[in-house]
């Protein structure tokens, strides 16, 4: 089996195969009649899209490796209760990424949480019994999330 | 009297939340990428726009935007999109890249597991001309599912399978056939 990256003669490009997810009719018509010409508006949009796309790629390459593992500083209250490297904290981070952030309401909730939680996290260790109460509430949340999470 | 003070407290809290929402975030994380998935913490870019290809069990090739090596020593595919979301297209595209990484990875990446999901980063214009960044985790297809897709692709291209129109918005915005008035849209 060849290990180089020259495509085989009948190799299918990823972007070509993915067109099956857009319009199968267009796929057939492109093969039969050619792809056709873009309209002026489509050309402009394509040029702009390519430019922004390349900017995003360059930004990703230029960015230093993100925060060290287990040092996501945004999970303030969970970090104060469980610790930054705890599996419960990571479970809550994953739930944030998978459930909250994809929706507008979820993002609104996350923004609110980031706004109000740092001072709460600072005060928590100094209020007798507060960590225990918050831990109990978080344990319940973690148990519910873990139960619903597909493996 | 107690009720009055409780009302003041609740009202102040609500006002605080509204004010916090309105002011720009001071945390540089929040300013830069508020909702970057935590899987990217500690990840490094290992490939970008490099031509990759595989030959068995099927012949596929492509140039993924970004391949990360994550902190847990796995490979993660990322695609950047600037237009409207096309979930099925993105899923198939990234599944091909992931399959290539499983079957014929570059020399330096051999032996690393490939994550069963990819990340799509949408950069679309938001209010006031700002770029609005959103991330989406996309479950990727297995080899068996890809094999089915490749079979269908070949059948559609040959014209031996009925063609389905998947996305009528795509038809209106992107398709050059029928001047945007495709009867399938």
Interface residues (C-beta under 8 A of the other chain):
Chain A: X1 X2 X3 X4 X5 X6 X7 X8 X10 X11 X12 X13 X14 X15 X16 X17 X18 X19 X20 X21 X22 X23 X24 X25 X26 X27 X28 X29 X31 X32 X33 X35 X36 X37 X38 X39 X42 X45 X48 X49 X52 X53 X56 X57 X60 X61 X65 X66 X67 X68 X69 X70 X71 X72 X73 X74 X90 X93 X94 X96 X97 X98 X101 X102 X107 X110 X111 X112 X114 X115 X116
Chain B: X16 X17 X20 X21 X25 X27 X29 X30 X34 X35 X36 X37 X38 X39 X40 X41 X42 X43 X44 X45 X48 X49 X50 X51 X52 X53 X55 X56 X58 X59 X60 X61 X62 X64 X65 X66 X71 X78 X80 X81 X82 X83 X86 X87 X88 X89 X90 X91 X92 X93 X96 X97 X104 X106 X121 X123 X131 X134 X135 X136 X137 X149 X150 X152 X153 X156 X157 X159 X161 X163 X164 X165 X166 X167 X170 X171 X173 X174 X175 X176 X177 X182 X184
